[in-house]
């Protein structure tokens, strides 16, 4: 799924995750904070397809890269 103006909701949909605002908040609360030295795509909560998507999009600096960076920042914040 591609969107002309992707947002976190569409990123979560792309990753096959529940994508409502409460779902995104819950996901971040459940998984934050990520260790500083752990790459987002290496986190244990992703399946292989999700991790591959995250890596490929970041390497390609694709449309999703900015949102992936935004999610990364959200997951780095201490609770």
C-alpha positions, -999 to +999 in steps of 0.1 A: +000+000+000+014+034-010+000+068-001+007+102-015+010+116+021+018+088+044+015+092+081+020+069+111-014+053+106-005+044+071+030+031+082+013+009+107-011-004+081+019-010+057+035-031+085+003-051+090-003-037+125-034-022+141-033+014+130-057+036+150-043+064+171-048+044+203-031+014+187+000+035+177+001+049+212-002+015+228+025+000+205+049+028+215+041+025+252+046-013+250+080-012+232+097+020+244+123+028+252+145+010+227+182+006+237+203+034+221+225+010+202+197-012+188+187-004+152+149+000+149+147-029+124+167-052+147+141-049+175+127-083+185+091-073+181+092-071+143+087-102+121+111-108+092+089-090+066+085-059+088+122-057+096+131-061+059+106-034+049+120-010+075+156-016+064+149-014+027+129+018+030+156+035+051+184+024+028+165+037-002+156+069+015+121+061+002+088+078+009+084+059+042+119+067+056+108+099+073+079+082+091+102+053+101+126+079+116+096+094+134+086+060+148+122+054+158+123+087+177+090+078+195+104+044+205+136+060+219+118+083+244+119+071+280+086+062+295 
